[in-house]
Amino acid sequence: MKRLIKRLFLYGWTLRYLKPRQLVYLIWRRIQPAIHIDIRYKIIQTRAGTRHAAIFTHPPPVINPDEFTFLNVSKVFEHGNVDWVSADMPKLWRYNLHYFDFLHQPGRSDQDLDHFINHWLAHNPMGSADAWEPYTVSLRMVNWIKYVLARPGGATDLVAWQQSLYVHALWLEKHIEYQLLANHYLKNAKALFYAGMYFDGDDAERWLYTGVRILSEEAQQQILADGGHIERSPMYHCITVADYLDIIDLIQNSHASIAT
């Protein structure tokens, strides 16, 4: 009984700080039916002139291409065969695996990285646990687009990647984390902005518009007048600054025509 009362008190203390919109979306996410995205009849076009110059994250170099280290915990997979479920690892570790930050890690060959993307596509259908949570999708989208922009002519599976990225964006816009807001909301917006800048067409313009709108709102919400992050966390401060630097970099180095 004491444990139940303590948990109810904790829930109540948490809920009192949520905005009405967060409560509505929190309930909606619980009852929302699974969404299936079908793009078989979509003509996918990319936007000409989109460029990315810098990568603001600098993962440490890797020695063993089959070893992945997140949160100071390492795991070695059988060569070329990543266990994307990795039930033996903590959930946050698995999230990091699906983020694909390692695409920018020195010491991994393009051949290995291409294989990891294709292996992921083959083993993570839409709705898979961990892999398809909105925050995870958001980070993976940005990392894949950065990777594709860095070598658009050298990837033999570029069409398959673009098709998956398109599905990612369509899925994400239906799962924006209005119930959480904060850094999750910002990552959702960044991913949609990247997708809008990378692709062309009506869907892309909608993603771009949504991304710009949220990024503009969150610049006012998350960054205080003194330049610090609203949560007074050095970690979130660094993450937020890097996100906006990425956006600025993408805009300044692209020659795309943006009607937003």
Rosetta blueprint (number, residue, H / E / L):
1 M L
2 K H
3 R H
4 L H
5 I H
6 K H
7 R H
8 L H
9 F H
10 L H
11 Y H
12 G H
13 W H
14 T H
15 L H
16 R L
17 Y L
18 L L
19 K L
20 P H
21 R H
22 Q H
23 L H
24 V H
25 Y H
26 L H
27 I H
28 W H
29 R H
30 R H
31 I H
32 Q L
33 P L
34 A L
35 I L
36 H L
37 I L
38 D L
39 I L
40 R L
41 Y L
42 K L
43 I L
44 I L
45 Q E
46 T E
47 R L
48 A L
49 G L
50 T L
51 R L
52 H L
53 A L
54 A L
55 I L
56 F L
57 T L
58 H L
59 P L
60 P L
61 P L
62 V L
63 I L
64 N L
65 P L
66 D L
67 E E
68 F E
69 T E
70 F E
71 L L
72 N L
73 V E
74 S E
75 K E
76 V E
77 F L
78 E E
79 H L
80 G L
81 N E
82 V L
83 D L
84 W L
85 V L
86 S L
87 A L
88 D L
89 M L
90 P L
91 K H
92 L H
93 W H
94 R H
95 Y H
96 N H
97 L H
98 H H
99 Y H
100 F L
101 D H
102 F H
103 L H
104 H H
105 Q L
106 P L
107 G L
108 R L
109 S L
110 D H
111 Q H
112 D H
113 L H
114 D H
115 H H
116 F H
117 I H
118 N H
119 H H
120 W H
121 L H
122 A H
123 H H
124 N L
125 P L
126 M L
127 G L
128 S L
129 A L
130 D L
131 A L
132 W L
133 E L
134 P H
135 Y H
136 T H
137 V H
138 S H
139 L H
140 R H
141 M H
142 V H
143 N H
144 W H
145 I H
146 K H
147 Y H
148 V H
149 L H
150 A H
151 R L
152 P L
153 G L
154 G L
155 A L
156 T L
157 D L
158 L H
159 V H
160 A H
161 W H
162 Q H
163 Q H
164 S H
165 L H
166 Y H
167 V H
168 H H
169 A H
170 L H
171 W H
172 L H
173 E H
174 K L
175 H L
176 I L
177 E L
178 Y L
179 Q L
180 L L
181 L L
182 A H
183 N H
184 H H
185 Y H
186 L H
187 K H
188 N H
189 A H
190 K H
191 A H
192 L H
193 F H
194 Y H
195 A H
196 G H
197 M H
198 Y H
199 F E
200 D E
201 G L
202 D H
203 D H
204 A H
205 E H
206 R H
207 W H
208 L H
209 Y H
210 T H
211 G H
212 V H
213 R H
214 I H
215 L H
216 S H
217 E H
218 E H
219 A H
220 Q H
221 Q H
222 Q H
223 I E
224 L L
225 A L
226 D L
227 G L
228 G L
229 H E
230 I L
231 E L
232 R L
233 S L
234 P H
235 M H
236 Y H
237 H H
238 C H
239 I H
240 T H
241 V H
242 A H
243 D H
244 Y H
245 L H
246 D H
247 I H
248 I H
249 D H
250 L H
251 I H
252 Q H
253 N L
254 S L
255 H L
256 A L
257 S L
258 I L
259 A L
260 T L
